[in-house]
Each structure stands twice: as C-alpha cells, then as structure tokens.
Amino acid sequence: MWVVFDVDGVLIDVGESYDVATRLTAEYFLRLFGVEREIKLEWVRELRRKGSFGDDFKVSEALILFALSGRAEELIEEFPEGGTIEWVRERFGFQVFGGSIERVFNTFYLGREYPGRLFDFPGLWKRERPIVRRNLLEEASARFKLGVVTGRSALEMKLAERVIGFRFENVVTRESYLKPDPRALWELVKGERGVYVGDTVNDGLFIENYRRRYGREFGFVMVGRDVRDVNEFLEELLEGEQT
C-alpha cells in the first residue's frame, strides 16, 4: 500500500516561507505598477486553500491583479472553490508574465540557493519547520511505500528533505506534472492502492481526477478536515496495522 504526501502545510509549516514569499512577490510587482499596497497573509492562505493553482507563482499573479483592482478581499471571497488562474485572467482580461513572477518569487524563497536571483536575499526557506515527526515517517516506511507528489521543484524538495531530516525515495515534482493533473499520481503508484494526504481543495480535486481517469480507487485524507495533522494520521495508520 502507498502513502503519498503533499509537502507544504502537511509535512512542513510554510507560514513563514511560501506564504511570505507570495506576499513579497505580489507587493514587489505592485510597486512596479506604482502601487503601494499591503498584501495580507490571510489572503494568500485563503486563496491557496480555495483554488486549483498548482503553484504559488499563479497565486502571486492572482493577488497582484486583485490588489490592482482595489477589491482584493471582496474578490477572494468571490473566487470559486477549485477555481484556477484562468478565472482571474478572464475576469481582468490581463495577465502578468509568469517567468518574471517565478524569478522574483524564487529570489525571495530560495535566496542564495537560486542561481538566477535578482538580488541578494537570505532565502525564506530557512524559516520552515517540520510538522511531521521523523520517527513516524521512519516507522511508516518500514510498512508502506512512501511517496510525495508536490508542486515544489526538485531543488525545493531537496530543501524540504533537509528541513524534515528524511529522504523520500519516490517523488514527483512540478518538473514532471502539476496537480491536479492525475498523471502525477499514476507515475508514482501505477494503479496500486493507497492514500494521498493533502490539505487543500486542489488536493481533493487531484484525487478525484485520478479516480475518474484511471478507474482506480485511491484514498484521500485532508489535514484540517479529516485529521488534525499528519502526525495524527500516521499514528492512527500505524496503530491500525498493529491491531
């Protein structure tokens, strides 16, 4: 049986890294447009929770456009569950060049780990802290096939493993596929049974897409809805194996 994890918000607390990098990226572009406006972290979190973005570059773009309108809070409330960046672009008839957003975001998040950085920055990834307990991953790895499907890049995943202190043998990063593309999960599990542990609407959509495309059952556990955190899930899973 497979146990496959999302990383951000599940294995690692990214409240002081990705969330802040998204906010700083949006504010950076707003200043380029001559707009001084604060992006609230709660906007970042709510938009990511509701949307099917795949990565934080698109979350940043949505926040830039929402903030330029002067109606960010209202538009985030209107944004549909499972909505995509296309909903935002169609609404405004405009988009921000993704390559530029990616480079600014990576400068803030990766800092000196990023060869293409625009300016010196220490890197917000250093603020990340593990949520998952390493001993639970080690115990689970002796009984199950563990894997990760994440919107992180391969470099970002290596940094995540440094934070957690655990290396995953089976990983699919955004260089291959972006959630909710179900091929990301198929590449890992090849139709074998298992469960995916995520924390967003997009993660749930990802598993729905997999079931529909491949006609295979695969479980989904949502942190914050089905379990308090990933440690509770792993403890229950391991206890179930012992009984």
TORLUM-248563 format. One line per field, with one value per residue: residue number from 1; residue in one letter; x, y, z of N, C-alpha, C, CB in turn. Coordinates in steps of 0.001 Angstrom, whole numbers. Glycine has a CB too. Layout:
REM residues N
resi = [NUM	...]
resn = [A	...]
n_X = [X	...]
n_Y = [Y	...]
n_Z = [Z	...]
ca_X = [X	...]
ca_Y = [Y	...]
ca_Z = [Z	...]
c_X = [X	...]
c_Y = [Y	...]
c_Z = [Z	...]
cb_X = [X	...]
cb_Y = [Y	...]
cb_Z = [Z	...]
This chain:
REM residues 243
resi = [1	2	3	4	5	6	7	8	9	10	11	12	13	14	15	16	17	18	19	20	21	22	23	24	25	26	27	28	29	30	31	32	33	34	35	36	37	38	39	40	41	42	43	44	45	46	47	48	49	50	51	52	53	54	55	56	57	58	59	60	61	62	63	64	65	66	67	68	69	70	71	72	73	74	75	76	77	78	79	80	81	82	83	84	85	86	87	88	89	90	91	92	93	94	95	96	97	98	99	100	101	102	103	104	105	106	107	108	109	110	111	112	113	114	115	116	117	118	119	120	121	122	123	124	125	126	127	128	129	130	131	132	133	134	135	136	137	138	139	140	141	142	143	144	145	146	147	148	149	150	151	152	153	154	155	156	157	158	159	160	161	162	163	164	165	166	167	168	169	170	171	172	173	174	175	176	177	178	179	180	181	182	183	184	185	186	187	188	189	190	191	192	193	194	195	196	197	198	199	200	201	202	203	204	205	206	207	208	209	210	211	212	213	214	215	216	217	218	219	220	221	222	223	224	225	226	227	228	229	230	231	232	233	234	235	236	237	238	239	240	241	242	243]
resn = [M	W	V	V	F	D	V	D	G	V	L	I	D	V	G	E	S	Y	D	V	A	T	R	L	T	A	E	Y	F	L	R	L	F	G	V	E	R	E	I	K	L	E	W	V	R	E	L	R	R	K	G	S	F	G	D	D	F	K	V	S	E	A	L	I	L	F	A	L	S	G	R	A	E	E	L	I	E	E	F	P	E	G	G	T	I	E	W	V	R	E	R	F	G	F	Q	V	F	G	G	S	I	E	R	V	F	N	T	F	Y	L	G	R	E	Y	P	G	R	L	F	D	F	P	G	L	W	K	R	E	R	P	I	V	R	R	N	L	L	E	E	A	S	A	R	F	K	L	G	V	V	T	G	R	S	A	L	E	M	K	L	A	E	R	V	I	G	F	R	F	E	N	V	V	T	R	E	S	Y	L	K	P	D	P	R	A	L	W	E	L	V	K	G	E	R	G	V	Y	V	G	D	T	V	N	D	G	L	F	I	E	N	Y	R	R	R	Y	G	R	E	F	G	F	V	M	V	G	R	D	V	R	D	V	N	E	F	L	E	E	L	L	E	G	E	Q	T]
n_X = [836	427	1441	1046	2232	1400	3505	3770	2295	1464	3610	5450	5640	4815	4203	5844	7426	6745	4250	4951	6795	5088	3470	5446	6321	4015	3689	6059	5666	3423	4528	6114	4129	3539	2034	1463	667	-510	-276	-2170	-1359	-3369	-4958	-3387	-3344	-6057	-6755	-5044	-5980	-8602	-8302	-7350	-4471	-1880	773	2636	3323	1225	-694	434	216	-2585	-3148	-1803	-3329	-5852	-5268	-4541	-6983	-8120	-9962	-9368	-10003	-12750	-12850	-11415	-13169	-15241	-14032	-14194	-14560	-12059	-11365	-9341	-6291	-7121	-9713	-9250	-7699	-9487	-11409	-10140	-9022	-6323	-2906	-51	3340	4463	7102	8631	7428	8058	10853	11227	9819	11315	13725	13081	12199	14136	16569	20024	20367	19426	20429	19614	18912	17581	18466	20387	19305	18416	16833	13782	13104	14596	13222	11412	9744	9550	6463	5665	6602	9733	10302	7876	7595	9769	9007	6665	7721	8833	6723	5013	4800	6226	5613	5822	3897	4191	3929	6332	9611	12368	14696	13587	12310	14464	15437	13288	13485	15819	14944	13039	14559	14538	14632	12832	12220	10588	9373	7452	7813	7174	8449	7770	4876	1998	-190	-3724	-3222	-3737	-1846	456	174	-278	2189	3711	2400	1279	-1331	-1610	-3010	-3767	-3291	-3693	-2348	-3299	-3952	-5638	-8315	-7563	-5972	-7885	-9342	-7378	-7171	-9759	-9686	-7785	-9099	-11237	-9983	-8375	-9902	-9401	-9458	-8453	-7447	-8215	-7072	-7716	-5879	-6717	-9382	-10155	-8287	-6356	-3629	-769	632	-1256	-2714	-728	-163	-2635	-2814	-601	-1211	-3500	-2374	-1157	-3126]
n_Y = [-1202	2230	5310	8538	11836	15328	18222	20978	22561	20148	18232	20145	23298	26141	28717	30894	30997	30124	31435	34047	34632	34678	36866	38946	38855	39600	42214	43352	43444	45079	47491	47985	48676	51061	51094	51178	48864	46789	43280	40925	38185	36391	36542	35289	32664	31924	32088	30184	27914	27668	27565	26026	26106	25051	26066	28570	30749	31359	31932	34263	35912	36117	37542	39927	41019	41169	42966	45247	46030	47097	45766	43462	41799	41367	40091	37748	36485	36051	34305	31125	27833	25564	27045	28448	30034	30951	31833	34230	35641	35836	37399	39858	40266	40268	39423	38696	38395	35179	34137	36225	36561	34103	34277	36420	35457	33109	34280	35493	33225	31089	32401	32556	30041	30041	30310	32196	34523	37810	39708	39983	37894	36328	33973	32567	29945	28970	29517	27557	24902	21548	19758	17104	14252	12825	10210	8903	8851	7198	4814	4292	3946	1452	-201	573	1773	4780	8042	11170	13715	16787	20370	21565	22333	20223	21086	22568	20503	18993	20773	20703	18085	18335	20000	18349	16139	13659	11388	10910	8194	8064	10428	12982	15919	19375	19642	17451	16998	19042	19263	19674	17456	14162	12362	12674	11215	8647	8117	7570	5499	3651	2533	994	442	2924	5927	9457	12251	15426	19021	20888	22175	21758	19473	17527	17599	16688	13943	13116	13506	11584	9154	9264	9322	6969	4965	3757	3143	5409	6559	9604	11890	14743	17137	19021	18776	16014	14930	16192	16800	15671	13931	12825	11365	9477	8160	6916	5289	3579	2382	1001	-909	-2505	-3731]
n_Z = [0	-781	729	170	126	178	480	1485	4190	5052	5579	6221	7844	6230	6725	7282	5098	2156	2166	2930	906	-1310	-662	-585	-3233	-4682	-3671	-4583	-7395	-7481	-6663	-8895	-10657	-9612	-7319	-3922	-1782	794	1026	2563	4688	5276	3021	1114	2133	2151	-551	-1679	-369	-1386	-4158	-7365	-8210	-8547	-8337	-6451	-7959	-9614	-7706	-6694	-8966	-9180	-6825	-7313	-9440	-8206	-6134	-7584	-8507	-6302	-4822	-3384	-1097	-1388	-3903	-3421	-1741	-3549	-5280	-6772	-5259	-6059	-8237	-10939	-12221	-14638	-14282	-13000	-14902	-17051	-15903	-15633	-18116	-18577	-17926	-15850	-16716	-16393	-16160	-15133	-12631	-11469	-11244	-9440	-7219	-6608	-5907	-3457	-2000	-2329	-2139	-1725	-2708	-5211	-8450	-10379	-9064	-8457	-6712	-3669	-1103	1921	1845	2282	2769	4828	7099	7457	9216	10395	10335	10441	12355	12385	13274	12963	10171	9586	10813	9382	6831	6950	6688	4659	1224	721	-629	-2481	-3933	-5228	-5590	-5520	-6832	-7936	-6639	-4508	-3200	-2281	-377	1369	2319	3750	5806	7057	7676	6496	3796	843	-1276	-3489	-5534	-7056	-8733	-9711	-12137	-13615	-13525	-12732	-10030	-10451	-12172	-12939	-13832	-12403	-10035	-11045	-12255	-10061	-8499	-10245	-10426	-8138	-4851	-2284	-277	-346	1245	1823	1898	776	-1356	-3984	-3752	-3152	-5550	-7262	-6557	-7182	-9965	-10627	-9937	-11718	-14252	-14355	-13295	-10891	-7396	-4880	-1794	43	2376	4180	5732	8577	8117	8030	9733	12493	12108	10153	11766	13493	11613	10764	13172	13702	11449	11772	14211	13447	11805	13633	15055]
ca_X = [0	1127	1051	1645	2032	1747	4563	3536	1113	1243	4861	6247	4950	5346	3597	6853	8275	5984	3221	5618	7361	3968	3119	6515	6319	2886	3975	7143	5087	2545	5390	6495	2974	3352	1005	1923	-478	-135	-943	-2314	-1055	-4627	-5424	-2575	-3752	-7417	-6753	-4405	-6862	-9770	-8037	-6600	-3435	-728	1986	2436	3515	-125	-1337	1001	-384	-3974	-3139	-1398	-4476	-6891	-4861	-4593	-8384	-8543	-11060	-8778	-10734	-14043	-12631	-11008	-14413	-15992	-13281	-14886	-13822	-11493	-11098	-7966	-5789	-7884	-10862	-8733	-7285	-10691	-12103	-9438	-8552	-4929	-2105	1318	4240	4796	8541	9095	6945	8834	12206	11127	9422	12442	14718	12654	12082	15369	17712	21327	20297	18867	21439	19053	18333	17644	19167	20764	18265	18844	16039	12749	13003	15285	12267	10487	9869	8796	5245	5695	7668	10569	10205	6668	7920	10684	8222	5755	8485	9120	5490	4300	5555	6012	5904	5442	3546	4256	4124	7709	10619	13295	15564	12796	12054	15694	15470	12267	14036	16777	14161	12390	15552	14109	14690	11823	12729	9633	8943	7081	7839	6482	9118	7066	3447	1438	-1544	-4399	-3016	-3676	-678	1481	0	-94	3630	4265	1794	935	-2599	-1670	-3880	-3094	-3982	-2962	-2567	-3146	-4575	-6355	-9339	-6843	-5541	-9062	-9617	-6314	-7531	-10973	-9243	-7105	-10117	-12041	-9179	-7798	-10863	-8830	-9749	-7298	-7996	-7768	-7217	-7444	-5441	-7560	-10781	-10285	-7364	-5791	-2372	-245	1068	-2444	-2988	265	-349	-3816	-2482	328	-1955	-4372	-1564	-737	-4282]
ca_Y = [0	3512	6510	9620	13102	16690	18692	22260	22546	18772	17789	21317	24563	27122	30010	31955	30863	30294	32463	35356	34838	35062	38246	39856	38869	40430	43614	43774	43803	46238	48693	48235	49340	52332	50925	50760	48224	45621	42005	40249	36755	35628	36478	34253	31347	31632	31874	28902	26863	27538	27475	24961	26892	24234	26641	29893	31801	31735	32598	35616	36659	36431	38586	41182	41538	41523	44172	46378	46453	47752	44988	42141	40988	41025	39144	36470	35879	35616	33284	29843	26653	24846	27973	28466	31346	31374	32596	35571	36288	36163	38485	41120	40386	40683	38547	39133	37410	34192	33974	37294	36238	32958	34699	37231	34556	32247	35111	35615	31937	30300	33228	32246	28723	30257	30939	33291	35538	39195	40484	39142	37699	35127	32793	32310	28506	28706	29698	26426	23969	20329	19407	15663	13715	11943	8822	8324	8547	6056	3630	4047	3498	28	-971	1049	2507	6212	8885	12583	14459	18152	21472	22039	21906	19234	21783	22880	19250	18660	21635	20179	16893	18816	20513	17225	15159	12360	11372	10098	7511	8194	11823	13642	17368	20118	19473	16377	17326	19905	18952	18398	16503	12845	11594	12773	10096	7394	7914	7059	4291	2724	1858	298	1129	3764	7113	10710	13166	16804	19999	21919	21769	21267	18104	16691	17546	15847	12538	12894	13376	10284	8088	9358	8999	5626	3984	3084	3801	5882	7313	10985	12414	16178	17695	20137	18351	14612	14744	17455	16993	14454	13018	12087	10382	8407	7382	6066	4305	2612	1626	85	-2024	-3362	-4449]
ca_Z = [0	-848	1477	-625	822	-227	1383	2153	5039	5510	6207	6617	8087	5278	7046	7273	3907	909	2341	2932	-434	-2177	-303	-1015	-4701	-5116	-3331	-5468	-8693	-7298	-6666	-10289	-11250	-8925	-6289	-2603	-1146	1591	789	3858	4639	5296	1630	479	2626	1735	-1997	-1941	132	-2241	-5585	-8021	-8874	-8913	-7749	-5845	-8959	-10062	-6558	-6680	-10069	-8813	-5795	-7972	-10181	-7243	-5410	-8515	-8636	-5063	-4243	-3163	-124	-1993	-5000	-2833	-1258	-4740	-6015	-6572	-4799	-7198	-9331	-11450	-12627	-15819	-13770	-12701	-16151	-17825	-15198	-15850	-19491	-18443	-17088	-15563	-17299	-15374	-15975	-14238	-11287	-10969	-10862	-8221	-6127	-6250	-5220	-2064	-1311	-2353	-1765	-2315	-3357	-6555	-9311	-11163	-8170	-8923	-5693	-2531	-103	2646	1489	3287	3051	6096	8196	7510	10322	10116	11059	10633	13212	11565	13724	12381	8780	9564	11135	8262	5657	7108	6478	3477	219	913	-1781	-2445	-5138	-4727	-6520	-5388	-7806	-7390	-5681	-3320	-2496	-1554	809	2274	2963	4746	6939	7736	8111	5963	2327	172	-2463	-4590	-5528	-8314	-8551	-10773	-13431	-14336	-13620	-11695	-9570	-10233	-13267	-12293	-14274	-11359	-9107	-11796	-12452	-8808	-7930	-11336	-10199	-6853	-3893	-1300	214	-502	2367	1386	2803	20	-2323	-5154	-3484	-3314	-6986	-7810	-6367	-7990	-11359	-10753	-9925	-12944	-15440	-14371	-12798	-9716	-6134	-4113	-675	259	3733	4178	7006	8991	7987	8435	10864	12983	11380	9549	12823	13917	10557	10789	14399	13511	10424	12358	15222	12712	11301	14751	15619]
c_X = [871	556	1808	1263	2183	2798	4117	2216	776	2479	5647	5335	5599	4793	4570	7765	7473	4931	3835	6221	6279	3567	4161	6576	5206	3167	5089	6578	4129	3355	5860	5378	2672	2303	1648	726	-16	-961	-989	-2046	-2325	-5218	-4691	-3117	-5142	-7490	-6132	-5308	-8012	-9435	-7317	-5526	-2233	579	1701	2751	2142	-923	-860	358	-1823	-4023	-2732	-2604	-5602	-6550	-4892	-6010	-8866	-9642	-10590	-9619	-12054	-13878	-12184	-12234	-15238	-15332	-13871	-13973	-13344	-11206	-9621	-7545	-6550	-9117	-10449	-8403	-8477	-11441	-11486	-9024	-7087	-4194	-703	2252	4792	6277	9122	8678	7791	10213	12200	10804	10603	13558	14369	12701	13425	16604	18975	21390	19876	19862	20912	18499	18577	18425	19512	19635	18583	18068	15061	12581	13644	14364	11340	10807	9049	7525	5304	6849	8444	10432	8958	6881	8808	9938	7290	6501	8845	7902	4760	5283	5227	6378	5442	5028	3371	4373	5509	8551	11511	14225	14822	12492	13287	15821	14455	12790	15087	16050	13578	13405	15214	14130	13637	12410	11872	8996	8571	6990	7225	7200	8427	5611	3070	61	-2491	-4288	-2836	-2501	443	1396	214	1387	4262	3740	1372	-318	-2696	-2484	-3072	-3944	-3078	-3330	-2265	-3849	-5380	-7444	-8673	-6373	-6705	-9433	-8617	-6686	-8812	-10603	-8582	-8125	-10890	-11235	-8771	-8751	-10344	-9191	-8429	-7852	-7464	-8074	-6815	-7099	-6288	-9039	-10970	-9408	-6816	-4504	-1871	213	-95	-2788	-2027	126	-1528	-3536	-1609	-340	-2871	-3636	-1197	-1880	-4768]
c_Y = [1252	4519	7660	10948	14305	17154	19912	22252	21168	18271	18944	22518	25629	28526	31173	31865	31121	31399	33861	35655	35262	36507	39239	39968	39763	41902	44182	44233	44983	47528	49021	48954	50677	52287	50437	50170	46970	44406	41261	38749	35913	35523	35363	32875	30966	31329	30531	27742	26593	27112	26231	25629	26067	24749	28051	31043	32299	32391	34047	36474	37061	37569	39941	41818	41957	42838	45401	46913	47231	47000	43576	41272	40479	39951	37775	35732	35330	34442	31902	28741	25881	25725	28002	29899	31858	32180	34045	36313	36686	37346	39842	41337	40753	39628	39116	38032	36474	34021	35007	37009	35115	33393	35533	36329	33703	33016	35242	34268	31201	31094	32805	30851	28842	30981	32159	34430	36954	40086	39548	39099	36382	33862	32415	30832	28166	28868	28491	25498	22715	20246	17930	15263	12664	10483	8127	7983	7311	4755	3274	3486	2014	-831	-620	1600	3990	6980	10302	13012	15901	19158	22087	21583	20858	19872	22069	21624	18808	19495	21159	18959	17265	19302	19358	16263	13759	12447	10420	9498	7803	9583	12265	15139	18065	20064	18411	16730	18274	19393	20050	17407	15098	11994	11631	11594	8758	7085	7273	5665	3250	1892	1083	1119	1970	4940	8326	11634	14580	17762	21071	21304	21166	19822	17128	16513	16639	14361	12197	12683	12024	9154	8061	8899	7528	4551	3183	3881	4233	6796	8740	11387	13879	16644	18924	19846	16943	14266	16108	17796	15645	13452	12189	11004	9205	7541	6423	4953	3189	1773	619	-1117	-3016	-4202	-5542]
c_Z = [0	154	821	14	-102	776	2187	2908	5564	6256	6803	6826	7198	5545	6993	6057	2642	1031	2248	1563	-1424	-1914	-825	-2542	-5222	-4840	-4212	-6818	-8584	-7307	-8078	-11043	-10564	-7830	-4994	-1866	-420	1180	2127	3701	4628	3886	895	843	2153	244	-2346	-1504	-841	-3667	-6044	-8871	-9321	-8347	-7249	-6798	-9423	-8931	-6484	-7763	-9747	-7806	-6371	-8661	-9240	-6538	-6307	-8665	-7417	-4340	-3882	-2246	-705	-3075	-4491	-2301	-2425	-5460	-5737	-6035	-6023	-8394	-9714	-11789	-13847	-15416	-13538	-13998	-17009	-17200	-15524	-17301	-19560	-17636	-16924	-16057	-16226	-15117	-15042	-12805	-10684	-10486	-9582	-7035	-5663	-5559	-3748	-1340	-1205	-1936	-2483	-2933	-4824	-7441	-10068	-10331	-8691	-7969	-4548	-1513	603	2301	2584	3606	4390	7303	8374	8678	10008	10954	11420	11547	12426	11975	13163	10907	8693	9850	9976	7056	5733	6769	5180	2457	400	-346	-1558	-3839	-4690	-5865	-6411	-6577	-7139	-6361	-4390	-2508	-1718	-282	1842	3028	4000	5999	7759	8337	7642	4444	1783	-1097	-3698	-4570	-6950	-8031	-9760	-12119	-14281	-14586	-12493	-11310	-10051	-11394	-12672	-12723	-13239	-10397	-9815	-11979	-11224	-8478	-8968	-11032	-8901	-5845	-2908	-881	3	647	1901	2337	2075	-850	-3557	-4968	-3640	-4776	-7698	-7717	-7128	-9462	-11605	-10830	-11236	-14165	-15499	-13844	-11628	-8463	-5473	-3033	-616	1693	3706	5589	7323	8860	8534	9632	11267	12230	10878	10600	13349	12898	10647	12039	14258	12502	11021	13434	14566	12183	12403	15294	14690]
cb_X = [-945	1047	1381	1174	3006	469	5827	3548	-54	914	5723	7327	5014	5015	2986	7685	8913	5306	2503	6716	8055	2759	2983	7870	6158	1587	4366	8158	4362	1751	6615	6840	1753	2984	-94	2558	-1573	-319	-200	-3735	-180	-5650	-5208	-1090	-3704	-8330	-6000	-3050	-7415	-10510	-7265	-7537	-2971	-620	3144	3294	4361	-880	-1019	2531	-347	-4677	-2191	-256	-4984	-7071	-3463	-4049	-9277	-9008	-12250	-7395	-10997	-14703	-11593	-9972	-15238	-16143	-11777	-15500	-14710	-12410	-11556	-7835	-4279	-8305	-11409	-7476	-6372	-11623	-12067	-8223	-9366	-4811	-2047	1533	5386	4232	9244	8543	5447	8977	12849	10045	8258	12986	14810	11240	11075	15582	17932	22403	19313	17556	21962	17983	18918	16244	18305	22059	16815	18731	16948	11434	13666	16481	11435	10530	9405	9662	3972	5810	7083	12028	10188	5485	8612	11815	7415	5028	9758	9581	4558	3268	5214	6828	5258	6607	2235	5428	3083	8330	11471	14115	16093	11495	11628	16924	15188	10992	14640	17647	13024	11486	15676	12676	16101	10566	12787	8542	10058	5714	9282	6316	10589	7149	2571	1362	-1594	-5830	-1770	-4928	-167	1337	-1401	-787	4326	3944	602	2112	-2860	-242	-4737	-1783	-4370	-3270	-1681	-3686	-3514	-5380	-10232	-5650	-4943	-10224	-9575	-4988	-7705	-11952	-8270	-6144	-11093	-12540	-7938	-6534	-11251	-7275	-10563	-6232	-7692	-8451	-6350	-8657	-3925	-7225	-11232	-9938	-6194	-5514	-1302	903	1714	-3638	-2888	1671	-567	-5014	-1756	1536	-2765	-5031	-296	-156	-5424]
cb_Y = [6	4081	6389	9562	13217	17663	19030	23403	23088	17835	17060	21640	24971	26696	29952	31896	29467	28973	32285	35404	33555	34124	38383	39377	37442	39995	43734	42621	42608	46117	48489	46912	48428	53379	49930	51959	47882	45909	41157	40487	36360	36291	37839	34381	31318	32794	33003	28826	27247	28833	28625	24034	27980	24150	26657	30023	31278	30496	31847	35569	35827	35189	38198	40926	40491	40396	43992	45966	45240	49146	44920	42285	41798	42284	39696	36690	36910	36776	33320	29387	25745	23757	29366	27556	31278	30152	31966	35483	35366	34932	38246	41178	41411	42088	37135	39428	38107	32895	34042	38659	35829	31888	35497	38339	33646	31562	36504	36195	31057	29739	33173	32377	27810	31058	29927	32773	35396	39747	41694	39659	37688	35371	31617	32870	27689	29635	30947	25646	24622	19105	19725	14946	13103	12367	8768	9290	9747	6253	3854	5338	4326	-261	-755	2122	2010	6726	8325	13472	13889	18307	22528	21535	23128	18588	23091	23573	18154	18876	23103	19817	15954	19949	21441	16477	15174	11961	10959	10939	6006	7097	12735	13081	17861	21556	19098	15068	16040	21378	18816	18652	16907	12099	12130	14093	10139	7479	9248	8013	4675	1788	947	33	113	4257	6957	11379	12784	16975	20664	22721	22975	22168	17996	17280	18958	16111	12225	14098	14507	10052	8280	10807	9866	5613	3054	2935	2859	6631	6604	11965	11604	16965	18055	21350	18411	13705	13757	17373	17676	14787	13797	13045	11037	8992	8317	6909	4986	3327	2565	799	-1493	-2518	-3481]
cb_Z = [1219	-2265	3047	-2126	1969	-260	588	1137	4291	4310	5195	5549	9612	3843	8401	8541	3850	521	3699	4017	-931	-1959	1224	-470	-5259	-4408	-1849	-5670	-9291	-5982	-5739	-10995	-11175	-9910	-6761	-1802	-2187	3093	-325	4447	5824	6255	908	901	4137	2077	-2705	-1218	1509	-2272	-5993	-8892	-7959	-10394	-8778	-4608	-10173	-10588	-5217	-6878	-11355	-8236	-4658	-9006	-11172	-6209	-4827	-9880	-8852	-5355	-5225	-2587	1150	-2592	-5970	-1698	-460	-5709	-5627	-7874	-3873	-7607	-8953	-12700	-12929	-16653	-12451	-11794	-16942	-17916	-13681	-14973	-20234	-17768	-17682	-14017	-18037	-15753	-17297	-14687	-11326	-12062	-11995	-8375	-6575	-7486	-5869	-1996	-2035	-3731	-275	-1267	-2605	-6478	-10302	-12039	-6759	-9106	-5195	-1872	-751	4105	1194	2820	1930	6240	7953	6198	11656	10372	10214	9285	14535	11659	15253	12534	8115	10585	12425	7873	5515	8537	7640	3860	-1242	2103	-3022	-1916	-5846	-3771	-6289	-4071	-8325	-8516	-6281	-3718	-3484	-2452	423	1494	1919	4159	6438	6768	9615	6487	1829	-153	-2214	-4501	-4947	-8894	-8323	-10358	-13225	-13555	-13564	-12175	-8011	-9954	-14143	-12566	-15611	-10588	-8473	-13171	-12765	-7667	-7115	-11610	-11307	-6309	-3130	-1846	1719	-1875	3598	-26	3641	-849	-2722	-5447	-2072	-2556	-7594	-7069	-4870	-7850	-11720	-9562	-8745	-13150	-15470	-13557	-13893	-9849	-5195	-5029	619	-745	4766	3630	6970	8191	6517	7275	10495	14504	12281	8618	13969	14105	9171	10714	15603	13044	9236	12939	16118	11577	10648	15867	15910]
